[in-house]
Amino acid sequence: MGELELINAKLDGACCPEDVFGAADYEVRHVFRHLAKSCHEDRNPSQKDLAQKVSAKLLELKKIADDRIRDGQWGKKIPLP
């Protein structure tokens, strides 16, 4: 299983953003950038559709994480909507 498939499985199995980005709010940006680079379609030309799907999931999860950090709810492990 390649890195892209592992990231996709991690995103599918996440019940909250903390499961993907880590426990500390300051880790979110670093982890997001690392994962976004790893699943970018230019790095995975043979799996372009999966790369786009994973990138979209990751971006949506990042938006949720940013909202929770802004609202002071980060670290409470609130399930995803």
PDB file of N, CA, C and O in Angstrom:
ATOM      1  N   MET A   1       0.858  -1.179   0.000  1.00  0.00           N
ATOM      2  CA  MET A   1       0.000   0.000   0.000  1.00  0.00           C
ATOM      3  C   MET A   1       0.900   1.236   0.000  1.00  0.00           C
ATOM      4  O   MET A   1       1.830   1.340   0.799  1.00  0.00           O
ATOM      5  N   GLY A   2       0.613   2.156  -0.895  1.00  0.00           N
ATOM      6  CA  GLY A   2       1.411   3.354  -1.022  1.00  0.00           C
ATOM      7  C   GLY A   2       1.042   4.422  -0.005  1.00  0.00           C
ATOM      8  O   GLY A   2       0.077   4.284   0.747  1.00  0.00           O
ATOM      9  N   GLU A   3       1.826   5.480  -0.002  1.00  0.00           N
ATOM     10  CA  GLU A   3       1.601   6.565   0.956  1.00  0.00           C
ATOM     11  C   GLU A   3       0.232   7.217   0.772  1.00  0.00           C
ATOM     12  O   GLU A   3      -0.424   7.572   1.751  1.00  0.00           O
ATOM     13  N   LEU A   4      -0.195   7.373  -0.469  1.00  0.00           N
ATOM     14  CA  LEU A   4      -1.493   7.993  -0.748  1.00  0.00           C
ATOM     15  C   LEU A   4      -2.629   7.150  -0.162  1.00  0.00           C
ATOM     16  O   LEU A   4      -3.567   7.694   0.421  1.00  0.00           O
ATOM     17  N   GLU A   5      -2.549   5.842  -0.314  1.00  0.00           N
ATOM     18  CA  GLU A   5      -3.573   4.960   0.240  1.00  0.00           C
ATOM     19  C   GLU A   5      -3.569   5.004   1.762  1.00  0.00           C
ATOM     20  O   GLU A   5      -4.628   4.946   2.388  1.00  0.00           O
ATOM     21  N   LEU A   6      -2.392   5.106   2.359  1.00  0.00           N
ATOM     22  CA  LEU A   6      -2.305   5.196   3.821  1.00  0.00           C
ATOM     23  C   LEU A   6      -2.936   6.485   4.344  1.00  0.00           C
ATOM     24  O   LEU A   6      -3.631   6.472   5.360  1.00  0.00           O
ATOM     25  N   ILE A   7      -2.692   7.593   3.650  1.00  0.00           N
ATOM     26  CA  ILE A   7      -3.285   8.872   4.045  1.00  0.00           C
ATOM     27  C   ILE A   7      -4.805   8.795   3.908  1.00  0.00           C
ATOM     28  O   ILE A   7      -5.536   9.263   4.781  1.00  0.00           O
ATOM     29  N   ASN A   8      -5.277   8.202   2.809  1.00  0.00           N
ATOM     30  CA  ASN A   8      -6.715   8.068   2.595  1.00  0.00           C
ATOM     31  C   ASN A   8      -7.346   7.230   3.713  1.00  0.00           C
ATOM     32  O   ASN A   8      -8.408   7.585   4.225  1.00  0.00           O
ATOM     33  N   ALA A   9      -6.706   6.134   4.090  1.00  0.00           N
ATOM     34  CA  ALA A   9      -7.221   5.287   5.165  1.00  0.00           C
ATOM     35  C   ALA A   9      -7.244   6.033   6.492  1.00  0.00           C
ATOM     36  O   ALA A   9      -8.177   5.883   7.281  1.00  0.00           O
ATOM     37  N   LYS A  10      -6.205   6.845   6.736  1.00  0.00           N
ATOM     38  CA  LYS A  10      -6.150   7.627   7.973  1.00  0.00           C
ATOM     39  C   LYS A  10      -7.287   8.648   8.016  1.00  0.00           C
ATOM     40  O   LYS A  10      -7.910   8.845   9.060  1.00  0.00           O
ATOM     41  N   LEU A  11      -7.553   9.291   6.890  1.00  0.00           N
ATOM     42  CA  LEU A  11      -8.636  10.277   6.828  1.00  0.00           C
ATOM     43  C   LEU A  11      -9.998   9.598   6.990  1.00  0.00           C
ATOM     44  O   LEU A  11     -10.880  10.121   7.671  1.00  0.00           O
ATOM     45  N   ASP A  12     -10.166   8.429   6.359  1.00  0.00           N
ATOM     46  CA  ASP A  12     -11.437   7.712   6.466  1.00  0.00           C
ATOM     47  C   ASP A  12     -11.686   7.213   7.881  1.00  0.00           C
ATOM     48  O   ASP A  12     -12.832   7.155   8.327  1.00  0.00           O
ATOM     49  N   GLY A  13     -10.620   6.853   8.589  1.00  0.00           N
ATOM     50  CA  GLY A  13     -10.760   6.318   9.935  1.00  0.00           C
ATOM     51  C   GLY A  13     -10.791   7.363  11.033  1.00  0.00           C
ATOM     52  O   GLY A  13     -10.968   7.026  12.204  1.00  0.00           O
ATOM     53  N   ALA A  14     -10.623   8.622  10.675  1.00  0.00           N
ATOM     54  CA  ALA A  14     -10.579   9.689  11.682  1.00  0.00           C
ATOM     55  C   ALA A  14     -11.974  10.010  12.193  1.00  0.00           C
ATOM     56  O   ALA A  14     -12.911  10.193  11.415  1.00  0.00           O
ATOM     57  N   CYS A  15     -12.097  10.075  13.507  1.00  0.00           N
ATOM     58  CA  CYS A  15     -13.393  10.467  14.070  1.00  0.00           C
ATOM     59  C   CYS A  15     -13.385  11.943  14.451  1.00  0.00           C
ATOM     60  O   CYS A  15     -14.440  12.524  14.704  1.00  0.00           O
ATOM     61  N   CYS A  16     -12.197  12.556  14.492  1.00  0.00           N
ATOM     62  CA  CYS A  16     -12.080  13.982  14.781  1.00  0.00           C
ATOM     63  C   CYS A  16     -10.768  14.492  14.179  1.00  0.00           C
ATOM     64  O   CYS A  16      -9.875  13.689  13.908  1.00  0.00           O
ATOM     65  N   PRO A  17     -10.629  15.789  13.965  1.00  0.00           N
ATOM     66  CA  PRO A  17      -9.405  16.325  13.349  1.00  0.00           C
ATOM     67  C   PRO A  17      -8.138  16.008  14.145  1.00  0.00           C
ATOM     68  O   PRO A  17      -7.061  15.873  13.564  1.00  0.00           O
ATOM     69  N   GLU A  18      -8.257  15.889  15.451  1.00  0.00           N
ATOM     70  CA  GLU A  18      -7.090  15.596  16.280  1.00  0.00           C
ATOM     71  C   GLU A  18      -6.474  14.243  15.919  1.00  0.00           C
ATOM     72  O   GLU A  18      -5.273  14.043  16.097  1.00  0.00           O
ATOM     73  N   ASP A  19      -7.291  13.317  15.413  1.00  0.00           N
ATOM     74  CA  ASP A  19      -6.778  12.008  15.008  1.00  0.00           C
ATOM     75  C   ASP A  19      -5.805  12.118  13.838  1.00  0.00           C
ATOM     76  O   ASP A  19      -4.894  11.300  13.708  1.00  0.00           O
ATOM     77  N   VAL A  20      -5.991  13.108  13.004  1.00  0.00           N
ATOM     78  CA  VAL A  20      -5.146  13.282  11.823  1.00  0.00           C
ATOM     79  C   VAL A  20      -3.990  14.238  12.099  1.00  0.00           C
ATOM     80  O   VAL A  20      -2.846  13.947  11.748  1.00  0.00           O
ATOM     81  N   PHE A  21      -4.281  15.366  12.720  1.00  0.00           N
ATOM     82  CA  PHE A  21      -3.296  16.434  12.855  1.00  0.00           C
ATOM     83  C   PHE A  21      -2.510  16.406  14.160  1.00  0.00           C
ATOM     84  O   PHE A  21      -1.526  17.135  14.283  1.00  0.00           O
ATOM     85  N   GLY A  22      -2.896  15.613  15.117  1.00  0.00           N
ATOM     86  CA  GLY A  22      -2.181  15.552  16.382  1.00  0.00           C
ATOM     87  C   GLY A  22      -2.898  16.309  17.480  1.00  0.00           C
ATOM     88  O   GLY A  22      -3.906  16.976  17.249  1.00  0.00           O
ATOM     89  N   ALA A  23      -2.361  16.190  18.669  1.00  0.00           N
ATOM     90  CA  ALA A  23      -3.043  16.738  19.841  1.00  0.00           C
ATOM     91  C   ALA A  23      -2.840  18.240  20.023  1.00  0.00           C
ATOM     92  O   ALA A  23      -3.692  18.907  20.608  1.00  0.00           O
ATOM     93  N   ALA A  24      -1.750  18.770  19.542  1.00  0.00           N
ATOM     94  CA  ALA A  24      -1.457  20.190  19.773  1.00  0.00           C
ATOM     95  C   ALA A  24      -1.897  21.042  18.589  1.00  0.00           C
ATOM     96  O   ALA A  24      -1.683  20.676  17.433  1.00  0.00           O
ATOM     97  N   ASP A  25      -2.508  22.175  18.887  1.00  0.00           N
ATOM     98  CA  ASP A  25      -2.999  23.034  17.809  1.00  0.00           C
ATOM     99  C   ASP A  25      -1.875  23.597  16.945  1.00  0.00           C
ATOM    100  O   ASP A  25      -2.087  23.890  15.769  1.00  0.00           O
ATOM    101  N   TYR A  26      -0.688  23.750  17.513  1.00  0.00           N
ATOM    102  CA  TYR A  26       0.419  24.302  16.726  1.00  0.00           C
ATOM    103  C   TYR A  26       0.968  23.286  15.718  1.00  0.00           C
ATOM    104  O   TYR A  26       1.734  23.663  14.832  1.00  0.00           O
ATOM    105  N   GLU A  27       0.594  22.013  15.834  1.00  0.00           N
ATOM    106  CA  GLU A  27       1.041  20.989  14.892  1.00  0.00           C
ATOM    107  C   GLU A  27       0.212  20.964  13.614  1.00  0.00           C
ATOM    108  O   GLU A  27       0.660  20.423  12.603  1.00  0.00           O
ATOM    109  N   VAL A  28      -0.971  21.530  13.639  1.00  0.00           N
ATOM    110  CA  VAL A  28      -1.920  21.398  12.534  1.00  0.00           C
ATOM    111  C   VAL A  28      -1.331  21.877  11.216  1.00  0.00           C
ATOM    112  O   VAL A  28      -1.387  21.157  10.219  1.00  0.00           O
ATOM    113  N   ARG A  29      -0.774  23.063  11.196  1.00  0.00           N
ATOM    114  CA  ARG A  29      -0.256  23.622   9.942  1.00  0.00           C
ATOM    115  C   ARG A  29       0.866  22.756   9.376  1.00  0.00           C
ATOM    116  O   ARG A  29       0.893  22.474   8.178  1.00  0.00           O
ATOM    117  N   HIS A  30       1.786  22.336  10.233  1.00  0.00           N
ATOM    118  CA  HIS A  30       2.916  21.529   9.790  1.00  0.00           C
ATOM    119  C   HIS A  30       2.446  20.177   9.233  1.00  0.00           C
ATOM    120  O   HIS A  30       2.881  19.766   8.157  1.00  0.00           O
ATOM    121  N   VAL A  31       1.576  19.501   9.951  1.00  0.00           N
ATOM    122  CA  VAL A  31       1.087  18.192   9.525  1.00  0.00           C
ATOM    123  C   VAL A  31       0.261  18.324   8.247  1.00  0.00           C
ATOM    124  O   VAL A  31       0.389  17.510   7.333  1.00  0.00           O
ATOM    125  N   PHE A  32      -0.589  19.357   8.186  1.00  0.00           N
ATOM    126  CA  PHE A  32      -1.394  19.576   6.984  1.00  0.00           C
ATOM    127  C   PHE A  32      -0.504  19.762   5.763  1.00  0.00           C
ATOM    128  O   PHE A  32      -0.739  19.145   4.724  1.00  0.00           O
ATOM    129  N   ARG A  33       0.495  20.589   5.876  1.00  0.00           N
ATOM    130  CA  ARG A  33       1.378  20.853   4.730  1.00  0.00           C
ATOM    131  C   ARG A  33       2.110  19.593   4.292  1.00  0.00           C
ATOM    132  O   ARG A  33       2.258  19.340   3.096  1.00  0.00           O
ATOM    133  N   HIS A  34       2.569  18.802   5.261  1.00  0.00           N
ATOM    134  CA  HIS A  34       3.262  17.556   4.936  1.00  0.00           C
ATOM    135  C   HIS A  34       2.319  16.597   4.197  1.00  0.00           C
ATOM    136  O   HIS A  34       2.685  16.033   3.165  1.00  0.00           O
ATOM    137  N   LEU A  35       1.113  16.418   4.727  1.00  0.00           N
ATOM    138  CA  LEU A  35       0.154  15.513   4.090  1.00  0.00           C
ATOM    139  C   LEU A  35      -0.290  16.035   2.728  1.00  0.00           C
ATOM    140  O   LEU A  35      -0.439  15.259   1.783  1.00  0.00           O
ATOM    141  N   ALA A  36      -0.501  17.341   2.624  1.00  0.00           N
ATOM    142  CA  ALA A  36      -0.929  17.931   1.348  1.00  0.00           C
ATOM    143  C   ALA A  36       0.135  17.731   0.267  1.00  0.00           C
ATOM    144  O   ALA A  36      -0.197  17.447  -0.884  1.00  0.00           O
ATOM    145  N   LYS A  37       1.390  17.874   0.628  1.00  0.00           N
ATOM    146  CA  LYS A  37       2.466  17.638  -0.347  1.00  0.00           C
ATOM    147  C   LYS A  37       2.511  16.174  -0.758  1.00  0.00           C
ATOM    148  O   LYS A  37       2.717  15.855  -1.928  1.00  0.00           O
ATOM    149  N   SER A  38       2.319  15.294   0.206  1.00  0.00           N
ATOM    150  CA  SER A  38       2.398  13.857  -0.073  1.00  0.00           C
ATOM    151  C   SER A  38       1.271  13.378  -0.977  1.00  0.00           C
ATOM    152  O   SER A  38       1.472  12.467  -1.779  1.00  0.00           O
ATOM    153  N   CYS A  39       0.098  13.973  -0.861  1.00  0.00           N
ATOM    154  CA  CYS A  39      -1.038  13.487  -1.650  1.00  0.00           C
ATOM    155  C   CYS A  39      -1.357  14.379  -2.847  1.00  0.00           C
ATOM    156  O   CYS A  39      -2.407  14.219  -3.469  1.00  0.00           O
ATOM    157  N   HIS A  40      -0.481  15.301  -3.173  1.00  0.00           N
ATOM    158  CA  HIS A  40      -0.719  16.181  -4.319  1.00  0.00           C
ATOM    159  C   HIS A  40      -0.717  15.367  -5.609  1.00  0.00           C
ATOM    160  O   HIS A  40       0.060  14.423  -5.750  1.00  0.00           O
ATOM    161  N   GLU A  41      -1.576  15.729  -6.539  1.00  0.00           N
ATOM    162  CA  GLU A  41      -1.706  14.967  -7.781  1.00  0.00           C
ATOM    163  C   GLU A  41      -0.445  14.977  -8.640  1.00  0.00           C
ATOM    164  O   GLU A  41      -0.232  14.046  -9.416  1.00  0.00           O
ATOM    165  N   ASP A  42       0.390  15.996  -8.522  1.00  0.00           N
ATOM    166  CA  ASP A  42       1.642  16.021  -9.280  1.00  0.00           C
ATOM    167  C   ASP A  42       2.627  14.971  -8.769  1.00  0.00           C
ATOM    168  O   ASP A  42       3.471  14.493  -9.528  1.00  0.00           O
ATOM    169  N   ARG A  43       2.528  14.612  -7.504  1.00  0.00           N
ATOM    170  CA  ARG A  43       3.397  13.571  -6.943  1.00  0.00           C
ATOM    171  C   ARG A  43       2.818  12.180  -7.161  1.00  0.00           C
ATOM    172  O   ARG A  43       3.511  11.181  -6.967  1.00  0.00           O
ATOM    173  N   ASN A  44       1.555  12.110  -7.561  1.00  0.00           N
ATOM    174  CA  ASN A  44       0.873  10.839  -7.782  1.00  0.00           C
ATOM    175  C   ASN A  44       0.152  10.843  -9.124  1.00  0.00           C
ATOM    176  O   ASN A  44      -1.069  10.696  -9.169  1.00  0.00           O
ATOM    177  N   PRO A  45       0.894  11.010 -10.220  1.00  0.00           N
ATOM    178  CA  PRO A  45       0.234  11.137 -11.524  1.00  0.00           C
ATOM    179  C   PRO A  45      -0.536   9.889 -11.954  1.00  0.00           C
ATOM    180  O   PRO A  45      -1.500   9.997 -12.712  1.00  0.00           O
ATOM    181  N   SER A  46      -0.136   8.719 -11.488  1.00  0.00           N
ATOM    182  CA  SER A  46      -0.845   7.503 -11.876  1.00  0.00           C
ATOM    183  C   SER A  46      -2.137   7.311 -11.082  1.00  0.00           C
ATOM    184  O   SER A  46      -2.972   6.484 -11.449  1.00  0.00           O
ATOM    185  N   GLN A  47      -2.306   8.067  -9.998  1.00  0.00           N
ATOM    186  CA  GLN A  47      -3.502   7.972  -9.159  1.00  0.00           C
ATOM    187  C   GLN A  47      -4.125   9.360  -8.986  1.00  0.00           C
ATOM    188  O   GLN A  47      -4.469   9.768  -7.877  1.00  0.00           O
ATOM    189  N   LYS A  48      -4.258  10.053 -10.073  1.00  0.00           N
ATOM    190  CA  LYS A  48      -4.700  11.442 -10.039  1.00  0.00           C
ATOM    191  C   LYS A  48      -6.067  11.605  -9.380  1.00  0.00           C
ATOM    192  O   LYS A  48      -6.265  12.528  -8.589  1.00  0.00           O
ATOM    193  N   ASP A  49      -7.020  10.714  -9.701  1.00  0.00           N
ATOM    194  CA  ASP A  49      -8.364  10.827  -9.135  1.00  0.00           C
ATOM    195  C   ASP A  49      -8.352  10.636  -7.619  1.00  0.00           C
ATOM    196  O   ASP A  49      -8.993  11.387  -6.884  1.00  0.00           O
ATOM    197  N   LEU A  50      -7.617   9.626  -7.160  1.00  0.00           N
ATOM    198  CA  LEU A  50      -7.519   9.389  -5.716  1.00  0.00           C
ATOM    199  C   LEU A  50      -6.816  10.551  -5.037  1.00  0.00           C
ATOM    200  O   LEU A  50      -7.210  10.956  -3.944  1.00  0.00           O
ATOM    201  N   ALA A  51      -5.786  11.090  -5.663  1.00  0.00           N
ATOM    202  CA  ALA A  51      -5.060  12.222  -5.085  1.00  0.00           C
ATOM    203  C   ALA A  51      -5.975  13.437  -4.928  1.00  0.00           C
ATOM    204  O   ALA A  51      -5.914  14.128  -3.911  1.00  0.00           O
ATOM    205  N   GLN A  52      -6.808  13.697  -5.909  1.00  0.00           N
ATOM    206  CA  GLN A  52      -7.748  14.822  -5.820  1.00  0.00           C
ATOM    207  C   GLN A  52      -8.772  14.591  -4.716  1.00  0.00           C
ATOM    208  O   GLN A  52      -9.119  15.513  -3.978  1.00  0.00           O
ATOM    209  N   LYS A  53      -9.254  13.359  -4.606  1.00  0.00           N
ATOM    210  CA  LYS A  53     -10.235  13.013  -3.574  1.00  0.00           C
ATOM    211  C   LYS A  53      -9.635  13.181  -2.175  1.00  0.00           C
ATOM    212  O   LYS A  53     -10.264  13.752  -1.285  1.00  0.00           O
ATOM    213  N   VAL A  54      -8.431  12.684  -1.996  1.00  0.00           N
ATOM    214  CA  VAL A  54      -7.760  12.774  -0.697  1.00  0.00           C
ATOM    215  C   VAL A  54      -7.440  14.233  -0.367  1.00  0.00           C
ATOM    216  O   VAL A  54      -7.597  14.654   0.779  1.00  0.00           O
ATOM    217  N   SER A  55      -7.000  14.997  -1.347  1.00  0.00           N
ATOM    218  CA  SER A  55      -6.708  16.415  -1.125  1.00  0.00           C
ATOM    219  C   SER A  55      -7.950  17.180  -0.690  1.00  0.00           C
ATOM    220  O   SER A  55      -7.878  18.033   0.195  1.00  0.00           O
ATOM    221  N   ALA A  56      -9.083  16.880  -1.304  1.00  0.00           N
ATOM    222  CA  ALA A  56     -10.335  17.546  -0.941  1.00  0.00           C
ATOM    223  C   ALA A  56     -10.740  17.192   0.492  1.00  0.00           C
ATOM    224  O   ALA A  56     -11.162  18.065   1.251  1.00  0.00           O
ATOM    225  N   LYS A  57     -10.612  15.914   0.864  1.00  0.00           N
ATOM    226  CA  LYS A  57     -10.925  15.491   2.240  1.00  0.00           C
ATOM    227  C   LYS A  57     -10.022  16.188   3.234  1.00  0.00           C
ATOM    228  O   LYS A  57     -10.471  16.655   4.281  1.00  0.00           O
ATOM    229  N   LEU A  58      -8.737  16.255   2.895  1.00  0.00           N
ATOM    230  CA  LEU A  58      -7.755  16.870   3.787  1.00  0.00           C
ATOM    231  C   LEU A  58      -8.040  18.355   3.975  1.00  0.00           C
ATOM    232  O   LEU A  58      -7.952  18.866   5.092  1.00  0.00           O
ATOM    233  N   LEU A  59      -8.375  19.044   2.908  1.00  0.00           N
ATOM    234  CA  LEU A  59      -8.686  20.471   2.988  1.00  0.00           C
ATOM    235  C   LEU A  59      -9.929  20.715   3.843  1.00  0.00           C
ATOM    236  O   LEU A  59      -9.955  21.646   4.648  1.00  0.00           O
ATOM    237  N   GLU A  60     -10.950  19.890   3.674  1.00  0.00           N
ATOM    238  CA  GLU A  60     -12.171  20.030   4.474  1.00  0.00           C
ATOM    239  C   GLU A  60     -11.869  19.802   5.961  1.00  0.00           C
ATOM    240  O   GLU A  60     -12.380  20.520   6.821  1.00  0.00           O
ATOM    241  N   LEU A  61     -11.048  18.813   6.249  1.00  0.00           N
ATOM    242  CA  LEU A  61     -10.677  18.540   7.639  1.00  0.00           C
ATOM    243  C   LEU A  61      -9.845  19.681   8.221  1.00  0.00           C
ATOM    244  O   LEU A  61      -9.966  19.993   9.406  1.00  0.00           O
ATOM    245  N   LYS A  62      -9.003  20.303   7.396  1.00  0.00           N
ATOM    246  CA  LYS A  62      -8.204  21.452   7.848  1.00  0.00           C
ATOM    247  C   LYS A  62      -9.101  22.633   8.191  1.00  0.00           C
ATOM    248  O   LYS A  62      -8.849  23.346   9.163  1.00  0.00           O
ATOM    249  N   LYS A  63     -10.145  22.841   7.398  1.00  0.00           N
ATOM    250  CA  LYS A  63     -11.080  23.933   7.687  1.00  0.00           C
ATOM    251  C   LYS A  63     -11.788  23.698   9.018  1.00  0.00           C
ATOM    252  O   LYS A  63     -11.960  24.629   9.806  1.00  0.00           O
ATOM    253  N   ILE A  64     -12.196  22.462   9.268  1.00  0.00           N
ATOM    254  CA  ILE A  64     -12.841  22.123  10.542  1.00  0.00           C
ATOM    255  C   ILE A  64     -11.868  22.345  11.692  1.00  0.00           C
ATOM    256  O   ILE A  64     -12.240  22.895  12.728  1.00  0.00           O
ATOM    257  N   ALA A  65     -10.626  21.916  11.510  1.00  0.00           N
ATOM    258  CA  ALA A  65      -9.613  22.095  12.553  1.00  0.00           C
ATOM    259  C   ALA A  65      -9.375  23.579  12.839  1.00  0.00           C
ATOM    260  O   ALA A  65      -9.288  23.982  13.999  1.00  0.00           O
ATOM    261  N   ASP A  66      -9.269  24.388  11.787  1.00  0.00           N
ATOM    262  CA  ASP A  66      -9.066  25.831  11.974  1.00  0.00           C
ATOM    263  C   ASP A  66     -10.230  26.466  12.738  1.00  0.00           C
ATOM    264  O   ASP A  66     -10.025  27.310  13.611  1.00  0.00           O
ATOM    265  N   ASP A  67     -11.447  26.051  12.399  1.00  0.00           N
ATOM    266  CA  ASP A  67     -12.623  26.578  13.108  1.00  0.00           C
ATOM    267  C   ASP A  67     -12.583  26.202  14.585  1.00  0.00           C
ATOM    268  O   ASP A  67     -12.886  27.025  15.450  1.00  0.00           O
ATOM    269  N   ARG A  68     -12.215  24.974  14.867  1.00  0.00           N
ATOM    270  CA  ARG A  68     -12.179  24.522  16.261  1.00  0.00           C
ATOM    271  C   ARG A  68     -11.069  25.215  17.051  1.00  0.00           C
ATOM    272  O   ARG A  68     -11.240  25.518  18.231  1.00  0.00           O
ATOM    273  N   ILE A  69      -9.951  25.459  16.410  1.00  0.00           N
ATOM    274  CA  ILE A  69      -8.868  26.188  17.080  1.00  0.00           C
ATOM    275  C   ILE A  69      -9.321  27.612  17.378  1.00  0.00           C
ATOM    276  O   ILE A  69      -9.127  28.116  18.485  1.00  0.00           O
ATOM    277  N   ARG A  70      -9.922  28.253  16.387  1.00  0.00           N
ATOM    278  CA  ARG A  70     -10.402  29.629  16.550  1.00  0.00           C
ATOM    279  C   ARG A  70     -11.446  29.733  17.658  1.00  0.00           C
ATOM    280  O   ARG A  70     -11.463  30.706  18.413  1.00  0.00           O
ATOM    281  N   ASP A  71     -12.327  28.715  17.756  1.00  0.00           N
ATOM    282  CA  ASP A  71     -13.409  28.736  18.737  1.00  0.00           C
ATOM    283  C   ASP A  71     -12.999  28.184  20.103  1.00  0.00           C
ATOM    284  O   ASP A  71     -13.819  28.126  21.019  1.00  0.00           O
ATOM    285  N   GLY A  72     -11.754  27.784  20.242  1.00  0.00           N
ATOM    286  CA  GLY A  72     -11.271  27.266  21.518  1.00  0.00           C
ATOM    287  C   GLY A  72     -11.744  25.855  21.829  1.00  0.00           C
ATOM    288  O   GLY A  72     -11.773  25.454  22.992  1.00  0.00           O
ATOM    289  N   GLN A  73     -12.114  25.101  20.804  1.00  0.00           N
ATOM    290  CA  GLN A  73     -12.598  23.741  21.008  1.00  0.00           C
ATOM    291  C   GLN A  73     -11.566  22.686  20.645  1.00  0.00           C
ATOM    292  O   GLN A  73     -11.868  21.494  20.681  1.00  0.00           O
ATOM    293  N   TRP A  74     -10.372  23.094  20.301  1.00  0.00           N
ATOM    294  CA  TRP A  74      -9.352  22.135  19.884  1.00  0.00           C
ATOM    295  C   TRP A  74      -8.935  21.285  21.088  1.00  0.00           C
ATOM    296  O   TRP A  74      -8.749  21.801  22.190  1.00  0.00           O
ATOM    297  N   GLY A  75      -8.794  20.001  20.866  1.00  0.00           N
ATOM    298  CA  GLY A  75      -8.353  19.077  21.904  1.00  0.00           C
ATOM    299  C   GLY A  75      -9.485  18.402  22.631  1.00  0.00           C
ATOM    300  O   GLY A  75      -9.250  17.520  23.457  1.00  0.00           O
ATOM    301  N   LYS A  76     -10.713  18.796  22.344  1.00  0.00           N
ATOM    302  CA  LYS A  76     -11.876  18.187  23.014  1.00  0.00           C
ATOM    303  C   LYS A  76     -12.355  16.929  22.298  1.00  0.00           C
ATOM    304  O   LYS A  76     -13.261  16.243  22.771  1.00  0.00           O
ATOM    305  N   LYS A  77     -11.739  16.629  21.150  1.00  0.00           N
ATOM    306  CA  LYS A  77     -12.070  15.440  20.348  1.00  0.00           C
ATOM    307  C   LYS A  77     -13.567  15.344  20.053  1.00  0.00           C
ATOM    308  O   LYS A  77     -14.180  14.295  20.256  1.00  0.00           O
ATOM    309  N   ILE A  78     -14.135  16.414  19.587  1.00  0.00           N
ATOM    310  CA  ILE A  78     -15.537  16.451  19.182  1.00  0.00           C
ATOM    311  C   ILE A  78     -15.656  15.701  17.862  1.00  0.00           C
ATOM    312  O   ILE A  78     -14.920  16.001  16.922  1.00  0.00           O
ATOM    313  N   PRO A  79     -16.569  14.729  17.767  1.00  0.00           N
ATOM    314  CA  PRO A  79     -16.690  13.966  16.513  1.00  0.00           C
ATOM    315  C   PRO A  79     -17.005  14.856  15.321  1.00  0.00           C
ATOM    316  O   PRO A  79     -17.611  15.920  15.450  1.00  0.00           O
ATOM    317  N   LEU A  80     -16.569  14.383  14.150  1.00  0.00           N
ATOM    318  CA  LEU A  80     -16.828  15.118  12.910  1.00  0.00           C
ATOM    319  C   LEU A  80     -18.313  15.123  12.591  1.00  0.00           C
ATOM    320  O   LEU A  80     -19.024  14.173  12.920  1.00  0.00           O
ATOM    321  N   PRO A  81     -18.784  16.189  11.952  1.00  0.00           N
ATOM    322  CA  PRO A  81     -20.213  16.241  11.585  1.00  0.00           C
ATOM    323  C   PRO A  81     -20.556  15.229  10.504  1.00  0.00           C
ATOM    324  O   PRO A  81     -21.709  15.143  10.083  1.00  0.00           O
TER     325      PRO A  81
END
